[in-house]
Amino acid sequence: MNLTEAEIVELRQQANGRAVRADLARRARLILLLAEGLTWSAIRAKLDCNDSYIALWSKRFAADRLAGLFSRHAGRQRYKVTDRLEARVLARTTKHKPADGSTHWSTRKLAAELGGDISHMTVARIWAKHGLKPHRLEGYLASNDPDFETKAADVIGLYLNPPQHAAVFSVDEKTAIQALDRKDPVLPLTPGRAERHGFEYFRHGTLSLYAAFNTKTGEVLGKTATRHTSSEFVSFLTDIVAHQPRGKEIHVIVDNLSAHKTKLVDAFLSEHPNLRMHCTPTYSSWFNQVELWLAKIERDVIARGVFTSVPDLKRKPMRYVRKYDEQPKSVKWKYFDPTRRITPDSIITVH
């Protein structure tokens, strides 16, 4: 096989180039070996190929020279997903379960179920087009309170238009906070590596944290208790009253916990007519602004905290409360469309 100088230079560049595809470099080396006069048996040993490979590419090079070394893929017509096929995939995904007892489909399971020419990638594209994610699961909780609208309007009214010269507190408790101490040392945060806690721990006991969030100023009144009963709740209400001027009107927003509805609580309310309790609708504790603050202290103090004893657990959250009250922040609620009736689907955002 005779080669021109230009062809030799180009073939050597393709054979030795690091950015050249491996299959193209192998074909270039084949032509160079043929030009050097090596026998087919010697070429088979060097390139680990067979005679049909040598015959194919030598014939193509003889016919088209360098252009003949590039692959010629016949290809096939682009696969088209028809509306009927989409409907089959969507119906099977949403209305049926896998025969093996699985709770949801995977792309490969559904493709095997439907058979034919449907690949798992076709199923994936159809799912993506229609926003289907069978591997995802979300929870929900619907309120069954027959007085939902009345209670919701009462609570939202305290946020958006509170009574003049009255104090409004959002009250709740975080129960059974565990005093967890790690058996192994805590490895601190370092560049490229997160803080690490050992798997094993000591559990010294539990505490409950009561919090009253002032919806106007954002200040928090906190208190810890070893038990979580109606007596502790009444004791906390007493603290709220004691921190306000005598005779001041006080509104307390609470959830529907049984400890908030006992005879002991009723007796306290009868003795303090200036204090009124407002219950959020059933299964709607998200109406209570203090839930946002409790989530904050959970992230900042409790979730990753190391507590050597129950007194240590009591000290650290209360220290956080005192520091927070130095620069408190209120929650601003905005109701997008006050003209709409207040329903469980009403849009309320927190800024």
N, C-alpha and C positions, 0 to 999 in steps of 0.2 A: 504494500500500500504506500503510494507516494503522497507526501505532504508538502505544502508550500511553507516558506519561512513564517508567514503570518499565521497559518494554521497551527504550526508547531508552538509558536509563542502563546496563542490563545488556549490551546489544549493543555499546555503546561500550567498556565494560570488557573485553569479550571481544575486540574488534577491536584494542585498544591494549595489552592486558595482555602483559607479557613472559614470564609463566609459563604462558600459554595455548597450547595446541597450535596449530600453524600452520594446519591444515585447518579447525579451529573458528573461528579468527580470520578466515579468508578468507570463510567463510559469513556471519559477522556483518557484515563489510564489505559483502557482497552485499546483504543485507537493508536496510542503512542507505542504500546507493546507490539501491535500488529505492524506498525511502520518500522520498528526495529528488527522485524523478521523472526520474532519468536513463534514457535509452533503453538498449535491450539492446546496441546497437553500442558506446555509450560505456562500458558496464560491461565488455564483452568486452575493450576496450582497457586499462582500468584493472586488471582482475583476471587478464588473460591466460587467459580461459576460453572455452568455447563455449556455444551456445544451450541445449544439453541440460543443462549444468551449472546454468544460471540457472533453467531450467524446473523441474528436479528439486527444488532447494532452496527456490525460492519456493513451490512447491506444498506441500512438507512444512511450511514455516513457516505457510502459510495454514491448514493442517489442524490442526497441533499447537502452533503458536506457538513459543516458545523451545525446548521439548522436541523439536521436530521437527528441530532443527539438529544433534543428536547422531547419530553414525553408528550404523547398525543392521547389525551383522555377523551374517549367518545362521549362520556357523561350520559345523563339521562334527563328526561323532561322534569322540570321542577314539580315536586309533589304538591298538589293543591288540596287544601283542607276544605271540603265542601260543607255547606250548611247542614246537610243531613248528618254528616259525620260529627260535626260539632254538637248537634242535638243529641246524638247517641252518647257521646262522651259526657255531656252535661247531665243527661237523664240518669245515666248509670252512676255518676259521681254523687248526685244529690239525693237520689231516691232508693239506692240499694247499698248494701254492705258487702264486703268481701266474703266469699264462701268459706274461707278458712277461719272465720270467727274474729278477724281483726276489726278494730273499731273504726278504721278509716282506710281509705285507698292510698296506695303509692302509685307513681306513674307506671312502674313496671307491672304491678299487679293488675291495674286497669287495662293496660295494653294487652297482657296475656288473656284477660277475661274477654275482651272484645275480639281478639284474634284478627285474622286477615292481615292487611299490610300496615296496620296501625303500630307505630313504634312508640316507645315511652317518651321520646322527645316530642312527638306530635301531641301526645296527651299533655305534656308539660306546657307546650305553647298554647294549647286551648285553655288550660287552667289559667295561665298568665293573662291571656286576653280577657277573660271574664272575671278575673280577680278571685279565683277559687284557691284556697289554701287548706286542703284537708288535714295537714299536719298541725295546724294551729287550733287551739281551743281557748275560748274566752268564757269567763263566768259572768253571770248577771244576777241581780237581786231586784225583784219587783215588789213594791209596797202594796200590801193588801189592806191598808188602812182605809176604812170608809170615810174618814174625816181628813183625808190627805190634803185636800185643797185648803180647808179651814186652818189646819195646823201649819201648813207650809206658808200661807199668807201671814199668819201670826208671827212666825219666826223671821221671815224675810222683811216684814214691816219693822221689826225691832232693829234690823241691820240698816235698812235704807232710811227709815224715818223714826228714830228712837224718841221716846217721850222726853220732853224738856226737863232738865234738872234731875234726870233719873240715871242710874248706873245699870248698864246691861252687861251681864257676864255670861260667857259661854263656858259651861262646866262639864267636865267628864273625868273619868279615872282610867289610868293605865294599870291594869291588874297583873298580879303574878310576875313582876319583873324579877328575873333570876340574878342572884349574886354569883356570877361565874368567875372562877379564878383558874388560870391556865397552869397545868402541870409543868409545861415546858416554857422556856423563856420566849418572850415575844421578840421576833427578829425585826428590826426597824426598817423603814422605807429607805431604799438606796437607789441610785440611778439605775434604771433599767429593771428594777425588781420591786414588787409591791410589798407592803408590810405583811408579815406572815405570823399566824397564830398556830400553836400546836393543836392537835386534834383532841387530846384528852383534857379534861377539866375537872375542877372541884365545884360542887354546887353547895354553897353555904346556906341558902335559904331564899326567901322571896319577900318582896315588898310591893305595895300598891302606891301609886303616885296620883294624888288628886290635883287637878289644875283648874283654875278659874281665869279665863281669858277676857280681859276688859275690851269689849268690841270697839270702844271709842279711842282709847289710848294705846291698846296693844300690850299693856302691862299684864303680868301673870302672877297670880297668887298661888303658890304651891304648898303641898303638904304631903308627907309620906305617912303610911299606916301599915302595920303588920297584918291587919285583917281587912276584909272588904265586905262590910255589912252596912245595914242602915244606920247603925250608931255612928260609924265613922263618917258617913255621908252627912248626917245631921251636925256632927262636930265641925265638919268643913264648912257647912252653911253658916254656922255660928261665927267662924273666923271671917267669912265674907261680910257678915253684918257688922262685926267688930271693926273692920277696916274702913267702914263708911260712916259719915256723919250720922248722928242719931236722928231717926225719923226720915232719912232719905229714901226715896222710892228705889227699890232694887228689883231688877228683872233677871231671872236665872233661866238659861236655856239648857235643857238636859235631854238625854235620850230616854227610851222606854224601859230601862233596867228596873227589875222588880224592887231593888233596894231603894229606888227613888219614889216608891208608891206605897210605903208602909204606914201603919198607924202612927209610928214615931215621927215620920216626916209630916204627916197631917197635923199632929199636935204642935210641931214646931212652927208650921205655917200659920196656925191659928193664933199662936203667941206673937207672931211677927207679921201683922197685916200689911206692913210696908214692903214685904218680900213676896213676889209672885213668881211661880214656876211655869215655864212654857215647855211642853214636850214636843220634840220633833216627831214627824209621822213615823209609823212603824217601818223598820228596815230602811230608814233614811237618815242615819246618823251623819251622813255627809253634809247635812244642813248645818251641823254644829261646827262653828269656826275653830273651836279648840282642837278639833281633830287634826287640823293642819299643823298646829303648834306641837301636838303630841308626836306627830310623824317627824317633826324636825328634831325633837330631843331624842327620839329613837335613833335617827341617823347620826346625830352629833355625839351622843354620850353612851347610849345603852347598847346598840348593836355590836360595837367593837370594843366595849368597855371591859376592863379587867378589874374585878372587885374582890378584894381579899377577905371581906366579911360583910355581914348585913349592915353594920354601921357605916362601912365604906360606901356601900350602895346608897345609903341614905344621904351621905354627905355630898357625893359628886353631882347627882341631879339637882339638889338644892343650891349648890354653888353655881350651877349653870343657870338656874332661875334668877339668882341675884344678879349675875353678870348680864343676863338678857334684859332685865328690867332697867339697866342703866341706859340702854338705847332701844326701847321697845318699838315694834312696828305693828300697826293695825292692818287688818285685812280689808281691802276695798272690793265690795261686791257690786257687780253690774248686771242688771237684768236687761237683756237686749230689747225685749218688746213688752213693756208693762201693760199694753192693751190686751195681750193674750190672756186667756184663762190659765191659771197656774195648775199644771198637770205634772205627773211624773216625768213627762218628756220635755218639760219646759227647759229652755237653755239658760243656765246660770254659769257664769264664769268667774273665776277668782283671779285678781291681778295683784 
